[in-house]
Amino acid sequence: MSPAQLDTLAMALVLGAVAANLGSFTTVVAHREGTGSTLAGRSRCPKCSHELSARDLIPIVSWVLLRAKCRHCHRPIPIRYPATEAAFAAIAAGVTIQHGASLATLALVLTCLGVAMAARIDLVTQTLPNPILAITAMIGISMFSLAAFADANWTDLIRGLTAAGIAFVVALTVYGLTRGGLGEGDVKFAPLIWLPLGWLGWGAAFAGYLVAAGVALIFAITIAIRQRRWRGVRLPLGPALASGVILVVIADLHWPAELSR
């Protein structure tokens, strides 16, 4: 294994572990926001309210060792907890392995994790949290700017910011024309989605649009079937957009190929 491959593997392992913990935190935030609980205080079992210790909060590992049951009340621990942790770890590792160890990759990982966190919370609360959107934007722009400075190449950054600006204008226009048919959170979310895609190229930005549209259609059909109605179905656009950017970044999709840069 070459030094570059070793660096990539090490970065993937470290970021994967960090991402798993972020996924664990995200499930806590989603649960508390969904139930109206305060974010302050230690984690507790949602069934028996017993305060959880550090050994109960190790991402994925604790769920396996506890056999998916609370240590105190022995009631089942929902699989959504380890599933979210594993998904976040897979996102970080997948992006790193695909793009290699670099500052640009770190920017891609952090941005993808930020949008994944916002989308996961949106699934529970139907709200894209402003603090997470703001933090993701600041981290994304800062990290991509640092990567551009380190490589003395500002072309990718300018293209990424341009794509983000276009996405914001389009989303804002749709919001205005539909009189709120598109949520305010989605208008703020759109630039975060197309910043990393634009960094990778116009082909990636267009591929992200196609993938997000496909995921949104699948969501809409699934929800309509479950609710047994086709009108008035509320579409979780945030998770669809997040899925689009994450899948395109991990797979490094570009379509059409001539728009890769």
Beta strands, then each sheet from edge to edge (+ up, - down):
end
